[in-house]
């Protein structure tokens, strides 16, 4: 064994490299993981998602785009980012958003990025807003401002993932308010997961009530539920 190889093995033991997507321990020099094919298998087309059924309510965004179906290994990575104190995972996910932004022809269609907000209490508990982290990184790529304070969540809501479709629609109703500074702007809302579309719709509704010219949605994953 060469001294160099011995050094790499020591690094493998002391500082094991993990796949950001599935969490599997890799060799320190490894560049890829076996989950790469699984991730590509759930990558979505660049066309907008189908307009969700909101039980007769209008869908305010002009369109919603998602990088992946909400399946493994993407699902696990998002959950780790949100609930297992792994904010660094926002960076590779933001890279996926940037790729989707380019591939879907979104450049030039929007003036500002806004992340889906959290309540101050929830933000304090988690310590970060994962959507804000992704939006900030995407803003650098897109050359657009990221205005985190332009949209606020004004009341506590239950976790959407714990509710059925009807419950999700009701849970976030009138839970957001936008600042007057969005007037006349074309907003690209950044979120992690799009399911019923209810959260994105309530955000877009608030933005347009404050005078926004239009609102689109870009998210990491989508899983429309019945």
Beta strands, then each sheet from edge to edge (+ up, - down):
strand 1: 17-18
strand 2: 25-26
strand 3: 63-69
strand 4: 112-115
strand 5: 145-146
strand 6: 151-153
strand 7: 176-178
strand 8: 186-194
strand 9: 214-222
sheet 1: 1+ 2-
sheet 2: 3+ 9+ 8+ 4+ 5+
sheet 3: 6+ 7-
end
